[in-house]
Amino acid sequence: VSMDAVYAEAKSLLQSGFRYWFNDTEIAELYRESEAFQVQTAEMELLLRCFELPITDSDCSYLTTTEILTYLGAYTRQPLTAKRMGEALKKAGYIKVSRRRNGGSPLYVYKVRKILPCPLLQICSSDM
């Protein structure tokens, strides 16, 4: 294959306005098709074990990603990241809202419901 011909074709397509990126629908399809091959992150596992989606607004807490990480960090030595936790929260269907605390600036928080007592307490106490 002539690389000059490949380059000429690519340049021609680009100049003609060819869309070379994926749109949102295509990205969603790729994600669905590859989901079976994705490894579940520690953030997702801990989120699913320690929190659940609230049924009503009265039985929920409003926590930032950092607050969720701090809470879970007390039960694991594994490093957790805000980026992966944010992805896990979104993938699990948690709702992100903007709230003000004590009249301060608005913060993005997630509506979550802690599972109490924390299921990780049993695991932590049995490992010691």
C-alpha positions in Angstrom: 0.0 0.0 0.0 1.4 3.3 -1.0 1.5 5.7 2.0 1.5 8.7 -0.4 -1.9 7.4 -1.7 -3.2 6.9 1.9 -2.1 10.4 2.9 -3.7 11.9 -0.2 -7.0 10.2 0.5 -6.9 11.2 4.2 -6.1 14.8 3.2 -8.9 14.8 0.6 -11.5 13.5 3.1 -10.4 16.1 5.7 -10.7 19.0 3.2 -14.1 17.8 2.1 -15.4 18.0 5.7 -15.5 14.3 6.4 -16.4 13.7 10.1 -13.5 11.7 11.5 -14.6 11.6 15.1 -17.3 9.6 16.9 -20.6 11.2 17.8 -22.4 10.6 21.1 -24.5 7.8 19.7 -21.5 6.0 18.3 -19.6 6.4 21.6 -22.5 5.0 23.5 -22.7 2.0 21.1 -18.9 1.3 21.4 -19.2 1.5 25.2 -22.2 -0.9 25.2 -20.3 -3.3 23.0 -17.2 -3.3 25.1 -18.8 -3.3 28.5 -18.5 -7.1 28.9 -14.7 -6.7 28.6 -14.2 -3.9 31.1 -12.7 -4.6 34.5 -14.7 -3.3 37.4 -12.7 -0.7 39.3 -12.2 -0.7 43.1 -14.2 2.5 43.2 -17.2 0.9 41.5 -17.0 -2.2 43.8 -16.9 -0.1 47.0 -19.6 2.3 45.8 -22.0 -0.6 45.0 -21.2 -2.3 48.3 -21.5 0.8 50.6 -24.1 3.0 48.9 -27.4 2.7 47.2 -29.6 4.9 45.1 -32.0 6.9 47.3 -35.7 6.2 46.9 -36.8 9.6 48.1 -35.1 12.9 48.8 -35.7 12.5 52.5 -33.6 9.4 52.8 -30.5 10.6 51.0 -27.3 12.4 51.8 -25.7 15.0 49.5 -22.0 14.2 49.2 -19.2 15.4 47.0 -16.9 12.9 45.2 -14.2 13.7 47.7 -16.5 13.1 50.7 -17.4 9.7 49.3 -13.7 8.9 48.7 -12.9 9.9 52.3 -15.6 7.7 53.7 -14.6 4.7 51.7 -10.9 5.4 52.3 -11.4 4.6 55.9 -12.1 1.0 55.0 -9.5 0.3 52.4 -5.7 0.7 51.8 -6.3 0.6 48.1 -5.7 4.0 46.4 -9.0 5.5 45.1 -9.2 8.4 42.6 -11.8 11.1 42.2 -11.9 10.5 38.4 -12.7 6.8 38.6 -15.2 7.5 41.4 -16.9 10.1 39.3 -17.1 7.6 36.4 -18.5 4.9 38.8 -21.1 7.3 40.2 -22.3 8.3 36.7 -22.3 4.7 35.4 -24.3 3.5 38.5 -26.9 6.2 37.9 -26.3 8.5 40.8 -27.8 12.0 40.3 -25.4 14.9 40.4 -26.9 18.2 41.7 -25.6 21.6 42.6 -26.2 22.6 46.3 -25.1 25.4 48.6 -23.8 24.6 52.0 -24.1 27.1 54.8 -24.7 29.9 52.3 -21.4 29.3 50.5 -20.6 28.8 46.9 -22.5 26.0 45.1 -21.0 22.5 45.1 -21.7 19.6 42.8 -22.8 16.7 45.0 -24.3 13.3 44.5 -27.6 12.1 46.0 -26.6 8.9 47.8 -27.8 6.7 50.6 -25.3 5.0 52.9 -25.9 1.4 53.7 -25.6 1.3 57.5 -23.9 -0.3 59.2 -21.2 -0.2 56.6 -20.8 -3.7 55.0 -17.0 -3.2 55.0 -16.9 -3.3 58.8 -17.4 -7.1 58.7 -14.7 -7.5 56.2 -12.3 -5.2 58.0 -12.9 -6.9 61.4 -12.5 -10.4 60.0 -9.2 -9.5 58.3 -7.6 -8.4 61.6 
